[in-house]
Amino acid sequence: MIIPYDKLSPEALQALIEEFVTRDGTDTGYEKKSIENDVAMVKRQLKKGDAVIVYDQSTKTSNIVPKDNC
């Protein structure tokens, strides 16, 4: 299920993105300069519609994926 990013509270969105960018094995495709830079990049991708938040009801987990992967 796709969850619109703007339906989350700012705090929940920030926490989800921070968890995503610090997750082991996550390659954002950019040099790791700082968590803040990565968070800003993911927010831009969500706002542009290049990435989406998906919720898996069976595992009760959320993930951020490229829109093309949905």
CHARMM internal coordinates of N, CA and C (Angstrom, degrees):
IC EDIT
DIST 1 N 1 CA 1.4372
DIST 1 CA 1 C 1.5302
ANGL 1 N 1 CA 1 C 107.89
DIST 1 C 2 N 1.3331
ANGL 1 CA 1 C 2 N 116.42
DIHE 1 N 1 CA 1 C 2 N 130.05
DIST 2 N 2 CA 1.4642
ANGL 1 C 2 N 2 CA 121.20
DIHE 1 CA 1 C 2 N 2 CA 178.00
DIST 2 CA 2 C 1.5240
ANGL 2 N 2 CA 2 C 108.95
DIHE 1 C 2 N 2 CA 2 C -85.41
DIST 2 C 3 N 1.3228
ANGL 2 CA 2 C 3 N 115.25
DIHE 2 N 2 CA 2 C 3 N 131.00
DIST 3 N 3 CA 1.4622
ANGL 2 C 3 N 3 CA 122.35
DIHE 2 CA 2 C 3 N 3 CA 178.86
DIST 3 CA 3 C 1.5324
ANGL 3 N 3 CA 3 C 107.73
DIHE 2 C 3 N 3 CA 3 C -108.40
DIST 3 C 4 N 1.3296
ANGL 3 CA 3 C 4 N 118.68
DIHE 3 N 3 CA 3 C 4 N 118.41
DIST 4 N 4 CA 1.4680
ANGL 3 C 4 N 4 CA 119.57
DIHE 3 CA 3 C 4 N 4 CA 177.05
DIST 4 CA 4 C 1.5381
ANGL 4 N 4 CA 4 C 110.30
DIHE 3 C 4 N 4 CA 4 C -60.79
DIST 4 C 5 N 1.3231
ANGL 4 CA 4 C 5 N 115.86
DIHE 4 N 4 CA 4 C 5 N 129.69
DIST 5 N 5 CA 1.4661
ANGL 4 C 5 N 5 CA 119.63
DIHE 4 CA 4 C 5 N 5 CA -176.40
DIST 5 CA 5 C 1.5221
ANGL 5 N 5 CA 5 C 111.82
DIHE 4 C 5 N 5 CA 5 C -58.86
DIST 5 C 6 N 1.3309
ANGL 5 CA 5 C 6 N 117.26
DIHE 5 N 5 CA 5 C 6 N -31.70
DIST 6 N 6 CA 1.4609
ANGL 5 C 6 N 6 CA 119.68
DIHE 5 CA 5 C 6 N 6 CA -176.68
DIST 6 CA 6 C 1.5257
ANGL 6 N 6 CA 6 C 113.12
DIHE 5 C 6 N 6 CA 6 C -79.16
DIST 6 C 7 N 1.3291
ANGL 6 CA 6 C 7 N 117.16
DIHE 6 N 6 CA 6 C 7 N -1.35
DIST 7 N 7 CA 1.4648
ANGL 6 C 7 N 7 CA 120.80
DIHE 6 CA 6 C 7 N 7 CA 174.96
DIST 7 CA 7 C 1.5321
ANGL 7 N 7 CA 7 C 111.58
DIHE 6 C 7 N 7 CA 7 C -88.65
DIST 7 C 8 N 1.3409
ANGL 7 CA 7 C 8 N 116.45
DIHE 7 N 7 CA 7 C 8 N -12.68
DIST 8 N 8 CA 1.4634
ANGL 7 C 8 N 8 CA 120.65
DIHE 7 CA 7 C 8 N 8 CA 177.08
DIST 8 CA 8 C 1.5229
ANGL 8 N 8 CA 8 C 109.26
DIHE 7 C 8 N 8 CA 8 C -86.68
DIST 8 C 9 N 1.3227
ANGL 8 CA 8 C 9 N 115.99
DIHE 8 N 8 CA 8 C 9 N 150.93
DIST 9 N 9 CA 1.4637
ANGL 8 C 9 N 9 CA 119.11
DIHE 8 CA 8 C 9 N 9 CA 173.39
DIST 9 CA 9 C 1.5322
ANGL 9 N 9 CA 9 C 107.91
DIHE 8 C 9 N 9 CA 9 C -66.00
DIST 9 C 10 N 1.3277
ANGL 9 CA 9 C 10 N 117.99
DIHE 9 N 9 CA 9 C 10 N 154.98
DIST 10 N 10 CA 1.4680
ANGL 9 C 10 N 10 CA 119.62
DIHE 9 CA 9 C 10 N 10 CA 177.97
DIST 10 CA 10 C 1.5266
ANGL 10 N 10 CA 10 C 112.43
DIHE 9 C 10 N 10 CA 10 C -55.55
DIST 10 C 11 N 1.3208
ANGL 10 CA 10 C 11 N 116.65
DIHE 10 N 10 CA 10 C 11 N -37.03
DIST 11 N 11 CA 1.4630
ANGL 10 C 11 N 11 CA 120.64
DIHE 10 CA 10 C 11 N 11 CA -179.75
DIST 11 CA 11 C 1.5233
ANGL 11 N 11 CA 11 C 111.29
DIHE 10 C 11 N 11 CA 11 C -67.84
DIST 11 C 12 N 1.3274
ANGL 11 CA 11 C 12 N 116.82
DIHE 11 N 11 CA 11 C 12 N -43.48
DIST 12 N 12 CA 1.4690
ANGL 11 C 12 N 12 CA 120.71
DIHE 11 CA 11 C 12 N 12 CA 179.97
DIST 12 CA 12 C 1.5241
ANGL 12 N 12 CA 12 C 110.55
DIHE 11 C 12 N 12 CA 12 C -65.99
DIST 12 C 13 N 1.3266
ANGL 12 CA 12 C 13 N 117.03
DIHE 12 N 12 CA 12 C 13 N -41.28
DIST 13 N 13 CA 1.4587
ANGL 12 C 13 N 13 CA 120.76
DIHE 12 CA 12 C 13 N 13 CA 178.80
DIST 13 CA 13 C 1.5197
ANGL 13 N 13 CA 13 C 110.54
DIHE 12 C 13 N 13 CA 13 C -63.00
DIST 13 C 14 N 1.3251
ANGL 13 CA 13 C 14 N 116.93
DIHE 13 N 13 CA 13 C 14 N -45.67
DIST 14 N 14 CA 1.4652
ANGL 13 C 14 N 14 CA 121.29
DIHE 13 CA 13 C 14 N 14 CA 179.14
DIST 14 CA 14 C 1.5249
ANGL 14 N 14 CA 14 C 110.47
DIHE 13 C 14 N 14 CA 14 C -59.30
DIST 14 C 15 N 1.3264
ANGL 14 CA 14 C 15 N 117.43
DIHE 14 N 14 CA 14 C 15 N -46.25
DIST 15 N 15 CA 1.4668
ANGL 14 C 15 N 15 CA 121.29
DIHE 14 CA 14 C 15 N 15 CA -179.06
DIST 15 CA 15 C 1.5259
ANGL 15 N 15 CA 15 C 111.00
DIHE 14 C 15 N 15 CA 15 C -63.76
DIST 15 C 16 N 1.3209
ANGL 15 CA 15 C 16 N 117.39
DIHE 15 N 15 CA 15 C 16 N -41.96
DIST 16 N 16 CA 1.4631
ANGL 15 C 16 N 16 CA 121.09
DIHE 15 CA 15 C 16 N 16 CA 179.51
DIST 16 CA 16 C 1.5237
ANGL 16 N 16 CA 16 C 110.74
DIHE 15 C 16 N 16 CA 16 C -63.01
DIST 16 C 17 N 1.3237
ANGL 16 CA 16 C 17 N 116.86
DIHE 16 N 16 CA 16 C 17 N -45.42
DIST 17 N 17 CA 1.4628
ANGL 16 C 17 N 17 CA 120.11
DIHE 16 CA 16 C 17 N 17 CA -179.47
DIST 17 CA 17 C 1.5234
ANGL 17 N 17 CA 17 C 110.75
DIHE 16 C 17 N 17 CA 17 C -66.54
DIST 17 C 18 N 1.3259
ANGL 17 CA 17 C 18 N 118.11
DIHE 17 N 17 CA 17 C 18 N -42.63
DIST 18 N 18 CA 1.4696
ANGL 17 C 18 N 18 CA 120.49
DIHE 17 CA 17 C 18 N 18 CA 178.91
DIST 18 CA 18 C 1.5206
ANGL 18 N 18 CA 18 C 110.79
DIHE 17 C 18 N 18 CA 18 C -61.65
DIST 18 C 19 N 1.3233
ANGL 18 CA 18 C 19 N 116.86
DIHE 18 N 18 CA 18 C 19 N -42.00
DIST 19 N 19 CA 1.4709
ANGL 18 C 19 N 19 CA 119.85
DIHE 18 CA 18 C 19 N 19 CA 177.57
DIST 19 CA 19 C 1.5205
ANGL 19 N 19 CA 19 C 109.90
DIHE 18 C 19 N 19 CA 19 C -62.63
DIST 19 C 20 N 1.3073
ANGL 19 CA 19 C 20 N 117.14
DIHE 19 N 19 CA 19 C 20 N -40.84
DIST 20 N 20 CA 1.4621
ANGL 19 C 20 N 20 CA 121.64
DIHE 19 CA 19 C 20 N 20 CA -179.38
DIST 20 CA 20 C 1.5252
ANGL 20 N 20 CA 20 C 111.48
DIHE 19 C 20 N 20 CA 20 C -63.55
DIST 20 C 21 N 1.3275
ANGL 20 CA 20 C 21 N 117.98
DIHE 20 N 20 CA 20 C 21 N -49.27
DIST 21 N 21 CA 1.4689
ANGL 20 C 21 N 21 CA 120.12
DIHE 20 CA 20 C 21 N 21 CA -174.76
DIST 21 CA 21 C 1.5216
ANGL 21 N 21 CA 21 C 112.92
DIHE 20 C 21 N 21 CA 21 C -73.40
DIST 21 C 22 N 1.3276
ANGL 21 CA 21 C 22 N 117.87
DIHE 21 N 21 CA 21 C 22 N -17.94
DIST 22 N 22 CA 1.4657
ANGL 21 C 22 N 22 CA 119.82
DIHE 21 CA 21 C 22 N 22 CA 178.41
DIST 22 CA 22 C 1.5226
ANGL 22 N 22 CA 22 C 112.33
DIHE 21 C 22 N 22 CA 22 C -100.39
DIST 22 C 23 N 1.3088
ANGL 22 CA 22 C 23 N 117.12
DIHE 22 N 22 CA 22 C 23 N 0.50
DIST 23 N 23 CA 1.4694
ANGL 22 C 23 N 23 CA 122.39
DIHE 22 CA 22 C 23 N 23 CA -179.51
DIST 23 CA 23 C 1.5237
ANGL 23 N 23 CA 23 C 110.04
DIHE 22 C 23 N 23 CA 23 C -65.42
DIST 23 C 24 N 1.3179
ANGL 23 CA 23 C 24 N 117.19
DIHE 23 N 23 CA 23 C 24 N 137.61
DIST 24 N 24 CA 1.4643
ANGL 23 C 24 N 24 CA 121.38
DIHE 23 CA 23 C 24 N 24 CA 175.70
DIST 24 CA 24 C 1.5191
ANGL 24 N 24 CA 24 C 109.82
DIHE 23 C 24 N 24 CA 24 C -59.56
DIST 24 C 25 N 1.3261
ANGL 24 CA 24 C 25 N 115.31
DIHE 24 N 24 CA 24 C 25 N 134.79
DIST 25 N 25 CA 1.4541
ANGL 24 C 25 N 25 CA 120.10
DIHE 24 CA 24 C 25 N 25 CA 177.22
DIST 25 CA 25 C 1.5059
ANGL 25 N 25 CA 25 C 114.74
DIHE 24 C 25 N 25 CA 25 C 85.63
DIST 25 C 26 N 1.3314
ANGL 25 CA 25 C 26 N 118.54
DIHE 25 N 25 CA 25 C 26 N -3.10
DIST 26 N 26 CA 1.4583
ANGL 25 C 26 N 26 CA 120.46
DIHE 25 CA 25 C 26 N 26 CA 178.84
DIST 26 CA 26 C 1.5183
ANGL 26 N 26 CA 26 C 108.70
DIHE 25 C 26 N 26 CA 26 C -80.75
DIST 26 C 27 N 1.3147
ANGL 26 CA 26 C 27 N 115.44
DIHE 26 N 26 CA 26 C 27 N 123.57
DIST 27 N 27 CA 1.4607
ANGL 26 C 27 N 27 CA 121.35
DIHE 26 CA 26 C 27 N 27 CA 177.11
DIST 27 CA 27 C 1.5117
ANGL 27 N 27 CA 27 C 107.68
DIHE 26 C 27 N 27 CA 27 C -114.56
DIST 27 C 28 N 1.3183
ANGL 27 CA 27 C 28 N 116.15
DIHE 27 N 27 CA 27 C 28 N 105.51
DIST 28 N 28 CA 1.4604
ANGL 27 C 28 N 28 CA 120.01
DIHE 27 CA 27 C 28 N 28 CA -178.07
DIST 28 CA 28 C 1.5219
ANGL 28 N 28 CA 28 C 112.09
DIHE 27 C 28 N 28 CA 28 C -79.74
DIST 28 C 29 N 1.3335
ANGL 28 CA 28 C 29 N 117.22
DIHE 28 N 28 CA 28 C 29 N -4.43
DIST 29 N 29 CA 1.4548
ANGL 28 C 29 N 29 CA 119.84
DIHE 28 CA 28 C 29 N 29 CA 178.13
DIST 29 CA 29 C 1.5198
ANGL 29 N 29 CA 29 C 113.63
DIHE 28 C 29 N 29 CA 29 C 84.68
DIST 29 C 30 N 1.2810
ANGL 29 CA 29 C 30 N 117.63
DIHE 29 N 29 CA 29 C 30 N 3.34
DIST 30 N 30 CA 1.4588
ANGL 29 C 30 N 30 CA 122.41
DIHE 29 CA 29 C 30 N 30 CA -179.37
DIST 30 CA 30 C 1.5218
ANGL 30 N 30 CA 30 C 108.79
DIHE 29 C 30 N 30 CA 30 C -126.66
DIST 30 C 31 N 1.3352
ANGL 30 CA 30 C 31 N 115.59
DIHE 30 N 30 CA 30 C 31 N 160.34
DIST 31 N 31 CA 1.4563
ANGL 30 C 31 N 31 CA 119.10
DIHE 30 CA 30 C 31 N 31 CA 174.81
DIST 31 CA 31 C 1.5181
ANGL 31 N 31 CA 31 C 109.39
DIHE 30 C 31 N 31 CA 31 C -64.25
DIST 31 C 32 N 1.3067
ANGL 31 CA 31 C 32 N 115.46
DIHE 31 N 31 CA 31 C 32 N 141.81
DIST 32 N 32 CA 1.4648
ANGL 31 C 32 N 32 CA 120.42
DIHE 31 CA 31 C 32 N 32 CA 179.50
DIST 32 CA 32 C 1.5260
ANGL 32 N 32 CA 32 C 109.36
DIHE 31 C 32 N 32 CA 32 C -80.70
DIST 32 C 33 N 1.3186
ANGL 32 CA 32 C 33 N 116.35
DIHE 32 N 32 CA 32 C 33 N 88.05
DIST 33 N 33 CA 1.4633
ANGL 32 C 33 N 33 CA 119.89
DIHE 32 CA 32 C 33 N 33 CA 177.86
DIST 33 CA 33 C 1.5160
ANGL 33 N 33 CA 33 C 110.50
DIHE 32 C 33 N 33 CA 33 C -88.60
DIST 33 C 34 N 1.3025
ANGL 33 CA 33 C 34 N 115.89
DIHE 33 N 33 CA 33 C 34 N -39.62
DIST 34 N 34 CA 1.4557
ANGL 33 C 34 N 34 CA 119.32
DIHE 33 CA 33 C 34 N 34 CA 176.66
DIST 34 CA 34 C 1.5168
ANGL 34 N 34 CA 34 C 109.08
DIHE 33 C 34 N 34 CA 34 C -169.43
DIST 34 C 35 N 1.3003
ANGL 34 CA 34 C 35 N 115.01
DIHE 34 N 34 CA 34 C 35 N 158.04
DIST 35 N 35 CA 1.4653
ANGL 34 C 35 N 35 CA 120.20
DIHE 34 CA 34 C 35 N 35 CA 176.90
DIST 35 CA 35 C 1.5242
ANGL 35 N 35 CA 35 C 109.46
DIHE 34 C 35 N 35 CA 35 C -61.65
DIST 35 C 36 N 1.3284
ANGL 35 CA 35 C 36 N 117.12
DIHE 35 N 35 CA 35 C 36 N -38.64
DIST 36 N 36 CA 1.4607
ANGL 35 C 36 N 36 CA 120.44
DIHE 35 CA 35 C 36 N 36 CA -178.65
DIST 36 CA 36 C 1.5287
ANGL 36 N 36 CA 36 C 111.85
DIHE 35 C 36 N 36 CA 36 C -60.29
DIST 36 C 37 N 1.3291
ANGL 36 CA 36 C 37 N 116.71
DIHE 36 N 36 CA 36 C 37 N -41.38
DIST 37 N 37 CA 1.4683
ANGL 36 C 37 N 37 CA 120.16
DIHE 36 CA 36 C 37 N 37 CA 178.19
DIST 37 CA 37 C 1.5220
ANGL 37 N 37 CA 37 C 110.87
DIHE 36 C 37 N 37 CA 37 C -64.21
DIST 37 C 38 N 1.3335
ANGL 37 CA 37 C 38 N 116.51
DIHE 37 N 37 CA 37 C 38 N -42.86
DIST 38 N 38 CA 1.4627
ANGL 37 C 38 N 38 CA 120.39
DIHE 37 CA 37 C 38 N 38 CA -179.83
DIST 38 CA 38 C 1.5230
ANGL 38 N 38 CA 38 C 111.24
DIHE 37 C 38 N 38 CA 38 C -66.14
DIST 38 C 39 N 1.3297
ANGL 38 CA 38 C 39 N 116.53
DIHE 38 N 38 CA 38 C 39 N -40.35
DIST 39 N 39 CA 1.4675
ANGL 38 C 39 N 39 CA 120.41
DIHE 38 CA 38 C 39 N 39 CA 178.19
DIST 39 CA 39 C 1.5279
ANGL 39 N 39 CA 39 C 109.66
DIHE 38 C 39 N 39 CA 39 C -62.09
DIST 39 C 40 N 1.3208
ANGL 39 CA 39 C 40 N 117.05
DIHE 39 N 39 CA 39 C 40 N -45.00
DIST 40 N 40 CA 1.4644
ANGL 39 C 40 N 40 CA 120.89
DIHE 39 CA 39 C 40 N 40 CA 179.61
DIST 40 CA 40 C 1.5253
ANGL 40 N 40 CA 40 C 111.05
DIHE 39 C 40 N 40 CA 40 C -62.14
DIST 40 C 41 N 1.3393
ANGL 40 CA 40 C 41 N 117.21
DIHE 40 N 40 CA 40 C 41 N -39.72
DIST 41 N 41 CA 1.4564
ANGL 40 C 41 N 41 CA 121.09
DIHE 40 CA 40 C 41 N 41 CA 179.24
DIST 41 CA 41 C 1.5296
ANGL 41 N 41 CA 41 C 110.79
DIHE 40 C 41 N 41 CA 41 C -63.62
DIST 41 C 42 N 1.3317
ANGL 41 CA 41 C 42 N 117.53
DIHE 41 N 41 CA 41 C 42 N -44.14
DIST 42 N 42 CA 1.4634
ANGL 41 C 42 N 42 CA 121.01
DIHE 41 CA 41 C 42 N 42 CA -179.83
DIST 42 CA 42 C 1.5261
ANGL 42 N 42 CA 42 C 110.25
DIHE 41 C 42 N 42 CA 42 C -66.24
DIST 42 C 43 N 1.3231
ANGL 42 CA 42 C 43 N 117.65
DIHE 42 N 42 CA 42 C 43 N -40.48
DIST 43 N 43 CA 1.4736
ANGL 42 C 43 N 43 CA 120.10
DIHE 42 CA 42 C 43 N 43 CA 176.92
DIST 43 CA 43 C 1.5229
ANGL 43 N 43 CA 43 C 111.02
DIHE 42 C 43 N 43 CA 43 C -59.57
DIST 43 C 44 N 1.3304
ANGL 43 CA 43 C 44 N 116.90
DIHE 43 N 43 CA 43 C 44 N -42.12
DIST 44 N 44 CA 1.4693
ANGL 43 C 44 N 44 CA 119.98
DIHE 43 CA 43 C 44 N 44 CA 177.98
DIST 44 CA 44 C 1.5282
ANGL 44 N 44 CA 44 C 110.80
DIHE 43 C 44 N 44 CA 44 C -62.26
DIST 44 C 45 N 1.3261
ANGL 44 CA 44 C 45 N 116.84
DIHE 44 N 44 CA 44 C 45 N -41.65
DIST 45 N 45 CA 1.4654
ANGL 44 C 45 N 45 CA 120.26
DIHE 44 CA 44 C 45 N 45 CA 179.70
DIST 45 CA 45 C 1.5209
ANGL 45 N 45 CA 45 C 111.03
DIHE 44 C 45 N 45 CA 45 C -64.37
DIST 45 C 46 N 1.3304
ANGL 45 CA 45 C 46 N 117.45
DIHE 45 N 45 CA 45 C 46 N -39.11
DIST 46 N 46 CA 1.4639
ANGL 45 C 46 N 46 CA 120.68
DIHE 45 CA 45 C 46 N 46 CA 177.65
DIST 46 CA 46 C 1.5274
ANGL 46 N 46 CA 46 C 110.54
DIHE 45 C 46 N 46 CA 46 C -65.73
DIST 46 C 47 N 1.3249
ANGL 46 CA 46 C 47 N 116.93
DIHE 46 N 46 CA 46 C 47 N -44.63
DIST 47 N 47 CA 1.4692
ANGL 46 C 47 N 47 CA 120.74
DIHE 46 CA 46 C 47 N 47 CA -178.61
DIST 47 CA 47 C 1.5241
ANGL 47 N 47 CA 47 C 112.15
DIHE 46 C 47 N 47 CA 47 C -65.43
DIST 47 C 48 N 1.3361
ANGL 47 CA 47 C 48 N 116.98
DIHE 47 N 47 CA 47 C 48 N -35.67
DIST 48 N 48 CA 1.4617
ANGL 47 C 48 N 48 CA 120.95
DIHE 47 CA 47 C 48 N 48 CA 179.03
DIST 48 CA 48 C 1.5260
ANGL 48 N 48 CA 48 C 111.89
DIHE 47 C 48 N 48 CA 48 C -77.78
DIST 48 C 49 N 1.3184
ANGL 48 CA 48 C 49 N 117.05
DIHE 48 N 48 CA 48 C 49 N -15.40
DIST 49 N 49 CA 1.4592
ANGL 48 C 49 N 49 CA 120.20
DIHE 48 CA 48 C 49 N 49 CA -177.66
DIST 49 CA 49 C 1.5138
ANGL 49 N 49 CA 49 C 113.50
DIHE 48 C 49 N 49 CA 49 C 87.68
DIST 49 C 50 N 1.3329
ANGL 49 CA 49 C 50 N 117.20
DIHE 49 N 49 CA 49 C 50 N 9.33
DIST 50 N 50 CA 1.4617
ANGL 49 C 50 N 50 CA 120.83
DIHE 49 CA 49 C 50 N 50 CA 178.36
DIST 50 CA 50 C 1.5223
ANGL 50 N 50 CA 50 C 112.00
DIHE 49 C 50 N 50 CA 50 C -77.90
DIST 50 C 51 N 1.3280
ANGL 50 CA 50 C 51 N 116.87
DIHE 50 N 50 CA 50 C 51 N -21.33
DIST 51 N 51 CA 1.4618
ANGL 50 C 51 N 51 CA 122.75
DIHE 50 CA 50 C 51 N 51 CA 178.22
DIST 51 CA 51 C 1.5266
ANGL 51 N 51 CA 51 C 108.13
DIHE 50 C 51 N 51 CA 51 C -133.16
DIST 51 C 52 N 1.3227
ANGL 51 CA 51 C 52 N 115.82
DIHE 51 N 51 CA 51 C 52 N 155.55
DIST 52 N 52 CA 1.4622
ANGL 51 C 52 N 52 CA 121.26
DIHE 51 CA 51 C 52 N 52 CA 179.24
DIST 52 CA 52 C 1.5243
ANGL 52 N 52 CA 52 C 109.58
DIHE 51 C 52 N 52 CA 52 C -137.09
DIST 52 C 53 N 1.3238
ANGL 52 CA 52 C 53 N 114.62
DIHE 52 N 52 CA 52 C 53 N 158.67
DIST 53 N 53 CA 1.4605
ANGL 52 C 53 N 53 CA 121.34
DIHE 52 CA 52 C 53 N 53 CA 174.59
DIST 53 CA 53 C 1.5197
ANGL 53 N 53 CA 53 C 106.95
DIHE 52 C 53 N 53 CA 53 C -96.07
DIST 53 C 54 N 1.3240
ANGL 53 CA 53 C 54 N 115.86
DIHE 53 N 53 CA 53 C 54 N 127.64
DIST 54 N 54 CA 1.4621
ANGL 53 C 54 N 54 CA 120.14
DIHE 53 CA 53 C 54 N 54 CA 177.41
DIST 54 CA 54 C 1.5239
ANGL 54 N 54 CA 54 C 109.01
DIHE 53 C 54 N 54 CA 54 C -118.06
DIST 54 C 55 N 1.3170
ANGL 54 CA 54 C 55 N 114.67
DIHE 54 N 54 CA 54 C 55 N 142.53
DIST 55 N 55 CA 1.4600
ANGL 54 C 55 N 55 CA 121.61
DIHE 54 CA 54 C 55 N 55 CA 178.26
DIST 55 CA 55 C 1.5165
ANGL 55 N 55 CA 55 C 107.74
DIHE 54 C 55 N 55 CA 55 C -117.40
DIST 55 C 56 N 1.3309
ANGL 55 CA 55 C 56 N 116.25
DIHE 55 N 55 CA 55 C 56 N 127.36
DIST 56 N 56 CA 1.4608
ANGL 55 C 56 N 56 CA 122.40
DIHE 55 CA 55 C 56 N 56 CA 178.23
DIST 56 CA 56 C 1.5205
ANGL 56 N 56 CA 56 C 107.99
DIHE 55 C 56 N 56 CA 56 C -99.14
DIST 56 C 57 N 1.3237
ANGL 56 CA 56 C 57 N 116.25
DIHE 56 N 56 CA 56 C 57 N 110.97
DIST 57 N 57 CA 1.4628
ANGL 56 C 57 N 57 CA 120.56
DIHE 56 CA 56 C 57 N 57 CA -176.81
DIST 57 CA 57 C 1.5231
ANGL 57 N 57 CA 57 C 112.69
DIHE 56 C 57 N 57 CA 57 C -66.89
DIST 57 C 58 N 1.3280
ANGL 57 CA 57 C 58 N 117.79
DIHE 57 N 57 CA 57 C 58 N -29.98
DIST 58 N 58 CA 1.4619
ANGL 57 C 58 N 58 CA 119.14
DIHE 57 CA 57 C 58 N 58 CA -178.27
DIST 58 CA 58 C 1.5252
ANGL 58 N 58 CA 58 C 112.00
DIHE 57 C 58 N 58 CA 58 C -71.60
DIST 58 C 59 N 1.3438
ANGL 58 CA 58 C 59 N 117.14
DIHE 58 N 58 CA 58 C 59 N -36.44
DIST 59 N 59 CA 1.4660
ANGL 58 C 59 N 59 CA 119.99
DIHE 58 CA 58 C 59 N 59 CA 179.68
DIST 59 CA 59 C 1.5214
ANGL 59 N 59 CA 59 C 112.71
DIHE 58 C 59 N 59 CA 59 C -101.28
DIST 59 C 60 N 1.3439
ANGL 59 CA 59 C 60 N 115.61
DIHE 59 N 59 CA 59 C 60 N -8.04
DIST 60 N 60 CA 1.4655
ANGL 59 C 60 N 60 CA 121.58
DIHE 59 CA 59 C 60 N 60 CA -178.51
DIST 60 CA 60 C 1.5337
ANGL 60 N 60 CA 60 C 111.68
DIHE 59 C 60 N 60 CA 60 C 56.31
DIST 60 C 61 N 1.3410
ANGL 60 CA 60 C 61 N 114.79
DIHE 60 N 60 CA 60 C 61 N 43.18
DIST 61 N 61 CA 1.4567
ANGL 60 C 61 N 61 CA 120.62
DIHE 60 CA 60 C 61 N 61 CA 179.10
DIST 61 CA 61 C 1.5258
ANGL 61 N 61 CA 61 C 109.94
DIHE 60 C 61 N 61 CA 61 C -126.12
DIST 61 C 62 N 1.3263
ANGL 61 CA 61 C 62 N 114.64
DIHE 61 N 61 CA 61 C 62 N 155.78
DIST 62 N 62 CA 1.4596
ANGL 61 C 62 N 62 CA 121.57
DIHE 61 CA 61 C 62 N 62 CA 176.84
DIST 62 CA 62 C 1.5121
ANGL 62 N 62 CA 62 C 109.13
DIHE 61 C 62 N 62 CA 62 C -114.31
DIST 62 C 63 N 1.3232
ANGL 62 CA 62 C 63 N 115.32
DIHE 62 N 62 CA 62 C 63 N 153.19
DIST 63 N 63 CA 1.4474
ANGL 62 C 63 N 63 CA 120.84
DIHE 62 CA 62 C 63 N 63 CA 177.61
DIST 63 CA 63 C 1.5222
ANGL 63 N 63 CA 63 C 108.31
DIHE 62 C 63 N 63 CA 63 C -148.40
DIST 63 C 64 N 1.3090
ANGL 63 CA 63 C 64 N 115.85
DIHE 63 N 63 CA 63 C 64 N 160.16
DIST 64 N 64 CA 1.4566
ANGL 63 C 64 N 64 CA 121.97
DIHE 63 CA 63 C 64 N 64 CA 175.14
DIST 64 CA 64 C 1.5185
ANGL 64 N 64 CA 64 C 106.09
DIHE 63 C 64 N 64 CA 64 C -113.80
DIST 64 C 65 N 1.3214
ANGL 64 CA 64 C 65 N 116.05
DIHE 64 N 64 CA 64 C 65 N 125.26
DIST 65 N 65 CA 1.4606
ANGL 64 C 65 N 65 CA 120.69
DIHE 64 CA 64 C 65 N 65 CA -175.87
DIST 65 CA 65 C 1.5272
ANGL 65 N 65 CA 65 C 109.58
DIHE 64 C 65 N 65 CA 65 C -134.34
DIST 65 C 66 N 1.3459
ANGL 65 CA 65 C 66 N 116.42
DIHE 65 N 65 CA 65 C 66 N 157.36
DIST 66 N 66 CA 1.4654
ANGL 65 C 66 N 66 CA 118.42
DIHE 65 CA 65 C 66 N 66 CA 172.56
DIST 66 CA 66 C 1.5273
ANGL 66 N 66 CA 66 C 109.89
DIHE 65 C 66 N 66 CA 66 C -60.84
DIST 66 C 67 N 1.3089
ANGL 66 CA 66 C 67 N 116.59
DIHE 66 N 66 CA 66 C 67 N 142.92
DIST 67 N 67 CA 1.4649
ANGL 66 C 67 N 67 CA 120.52
DIHE 66 CA 66 C 67 N 67 CA -178.22
DIST 67 CA 67 C 1.5222
ANGL 67 N 67 CA 67 C 111.37
DIHE 66 C 67 N 67 CA 67 C -57.70
DIST 67 C 68 N 1.3147
ANGL 67 CA 67 C 68 N 117.65
DIHE 67 N 67 CA 67 C 68 N -33.95
DIST 68 N 68 CA 1.4588
ANGL 67 C 68 N 68 CA 121.92
DIHE 67 CA 67 C 68 N 68 CA -179.61
DIST 68 CA 68 C 1.5252
ANGL 68 N 68 CA 68 C 112.86
DIHE 67 C 68 N 68 CA 68 C -64.93
DIST 68 C 69 N 1.3311
ANGL 68 CA 68 C 69 N 117.82
DIHE 68 N 68 CA 68 C 69 N -17.89
DIST 69 N 69 CA 1.4692
ANGL 68 C 69 N 69 CA 121.53
DIHE 68 CA 68 C 69 N 69 CA -179.47
DIST 69 CA 69 C 1.5167
ANGL 69 N 69 CA 69 C 113.01
DIHE 68 C 69 N 69 CA 69 C -87.04
DIST 69 C 70 N 1.3133
ANGL 69 CA 69 C 70 N 118.03
DIHE 69 N 69 CA 69 C 70 N 0.03
DIST 70 N 70 CA 1.4692
ANGL 69 C 70 N 70 CA 120.85
DIHE 69 CA 69 C 70 N 70 CA -177.82
DIST 70 CA 70 C 1.5077
ANGL 70 N 70 CA 70 C 111.88
DIHE 69 C 70 N 70 CA 70 C -90.73
END
COOR INIT
IC SEED 1 N 1 CA 1 C
IC BUILD
